[in-house]
Amino acid sequence: MDKKNMIIGVALLIAAFASMMLTPKATPPPAAPATATQSTPASATTPASTPIYTDANAIAPRPGTRTTEISAIIKTAAGVKIDLLANNFVEIRLSNYGGAIKEVALRKFAETLDSQQRFTLNNENIEQMLGIMGLLGLGEETAYTIVSQSAREVVYRAVFENRIEVTRRYALADTSKPGTDPYQIRHETTFRNLTDQTLPLPKIALSLGTVSPINDGIYGQQHNSGYFDGEDAHFTEYTKLQGGGIMSFVGIGSRDPVPVITKTSAVHWASLSNQFFTSVLTPDQPGRALTTRRVPVKAFESSPDRLNYGLSAETQFDLDALPPGGVATLGLDYYIGPKEYKRLANGDIFTQDQDEVMNFGFFGLFSEILLTTMTWVEGWMESLSPTWAWGWAVVITTLILKIVFLPLTLIAAKSGKRMQKIQPEMKELREKFKDNPQKMQAATMELFKKHRVNPMGGCIPILLTMPFFFGFFIMLRSAAELRFESFLWANDLSSPDTIGHIMGLPINIMPILMGATMIFQMKLTPQPTVDNAQAKIFKFMPYMFTLFCYNFSCALALYSTVNGLFTIGQQLVINRMKDDPLPPAPVVTKGSKKVKNVTPKKRK
């Protein structure tokens, strides 16, 4: 690979990472609208003067955070009760106020590296998970009564205006049966008409809760909501609501923050995700829309003055009018757990392409192949090196990738060396035809034809391998399997491998090694004839790429370092190989016959 092709690859990587990772500074949230005060909580039976809904055609946008009145109700009401559904994987905490999920603790995942506390989804408690949204009298301001309760199931009940009975059932998956997952629960909300008249029902919305940054190094770039319309998955990224833009820090293409984004479509499943964890709501009947909001959340202790934001989302459903004594049930499966591709790709359990929640994007096929390979390698390495199994999985998968594409890489390297040999002749052509670009182009193509050099011979192999390398980078940034997994001196492959600080700046060894391998690699590759400006760019690229990736996850830097070390060894071998002689110019033919020499022979 010559430097020109290397610079193309590096530039493509930088462009991709910039579009995925670079975000502007947070902006203050819009002020919440004033609300009326409320001194007492609503009961299970709402006064008859309260309407069922204010708008039967749509759910009006709400402020980004719950009102202080509702917060006060939840915190001060004497009848608040937290119920628990748990297995070896999840601990689901439900509140009788709203009859919904307050938060979910994941028992297999720690909050921080050295913490005994479990990682908790929806710990901000801004919105309840599966809470009924937009309908006063049925949401978290209302106390539900418990109808029944067991170790695996709880059922809540409330009566609205003595007209509609609402029951809400939650049940853990029975993992002893096939087709179940321990992170999944079953939920039904049932409406029953208690009157002798037909009652229209509003367009109900169920909340997916709130996701917030998992540490002060992740500002929400990898937060998103998503839905599946039956054919494709669509996502609303955090950056779409945050505003700004890739070049906004220099005043180019800046966008204003957007408080709410609603996408109207068939919703076969809806999701709300952070970097490693997700909640996926799969209704029995498709919903009609997904609404996503950017909401302020608690600041980190390490940066108390920095504004911190998360995402909330809710799915909207249409319900038919209830005849006298009629019943309508909104049923769904709800997954709350890690973004593990192997788990979510199990078609016996998740039958509607829920693995798309991984959001691998355009290079998804390549990411899936590589993650499947890496998971297989980790299973094999678990018995040999249980502590470093995932680190070895990254290393070995990288080597497998390099070996598979070794023939293409050799073709590119040979093409680069052959191109290097004709550089003197190309320089002469540039000097000879410097005032006539058309003749210079024609002469250059004739030179390529004469020596059988393909000018794209070095680029095509690079372009063929690039999707796999992009897929690897995208996959490694959000693989929950790597969280808190150690390798060599790194304690967490999903975070920078910081070993200390100098004047407040972190010392990350793996990105430094990555940069060193890139510099050495560029010194080994053939040097095309370039002007001074291009030469300076070539020399600057390794340093720029190192700075850009300095605070990326250790797994990404490990992949790049191993990739660079293999390429260095490969280039050393190529440089020692005997150069192929330049092919001679082809014999001029007419059709398929050689042109006969008609020059008369000299007489002796």
Summary of the structure (lengths in Angstrom):
residues: 604
radius of gyration: 31.0
end to end distance: 56.1
largest distance: 128.6
contacts: 1870
relative contact order: 0.11
helix: 33%
strand: 26%
